[in-house]
């Protein structure tokens, strides 16, 4: 081999080593700056509550700040789109929901992102039932003490009940639409930019009913400001064991009713697998600790922590399930 070729070969090896070493170092160095968790709804709702519960755990695990950034609008689609179009470097994550990644694809005629192709699922953080709640004073003034009372009143007074939701296409919206469809009643739907603002109006009395996620509703149920009628899951919740399911409380009309919610972390598509796996492992560890587990269960949330592959399959199944719910309810958003 000539001297020139030997020098060229050595230079090539040196360059290759630097590229590989630099790539490995970059992956090992993550995170070297704060990580943003985009919550696609306003503060105060369950999506926000869960993101703020897991952010400190990840901050402790990785030694860098994980902070929550609320980007509300379009039933969660605005925030989801921001993450879908962010760099796939592990520094922007989404607290996705059953709405953004299970419902909206069937509900909206057109989305600015693809819930499947544009994301790398990390893990489910928690699953929760929704709960049918009324402003306590309104329920009392209209003598509504049960789901059957509610249906009877709605049928006798069509259009006189206002239903709040966290936005078009959210599980809170669809839970209400499914209830309307199965019970044969009509309520006026008012979509908000998150469960927090919707709850404020429900507490204030300008809204009558909401099918809120249990964690954000439970403090107001316990305080007596809200009248809880039933949970939307197919089993009772450990957090409110005396509260019946909608199927139990609604009689034959609501047989088979089920509309629970879930919340999970996702990253932009193409995020390094090593980063995705590290986040999932730390979330799973946090969900396994007694403190976090007890906190979530007391709020009606069931801790998650499944693997990225399991989450991918779960999202696919949720798409199929909610497409049928959307079709049955007749709900559609342009």
Secondary structure, 3 states (H helix, E strand, C coil): CCHHHHHHHHHHHHHHHHHHHHHHHHHHHCCCCCEEEEECCCCCCHHHHHHHHHHHHHHHHHCCCEEEEECCCHHHHHHHHHHHCCCCCCCEEEEEEHHHHHHHHHHECCCCCCCCCCEEEEEEEEEECEEEEEEHHHHHHCCCCCHHHHHHHHHHCCCCCEEEECCCCCHHHHHHHHHHHHHCCCCEEEECCCHHHHHHHHHHCCCCEEEEEHHHHHHHHHHCCEEEEEECCCCCCHHHCCCCEHHHHHHHHHCCCCCCEEEEEEEECCCCHHHHHHHHHHHHHHHHCHHHHHHHHHCCEEECCCCHHHHHHHHHHHHHHHHHHHHHHCCCEC
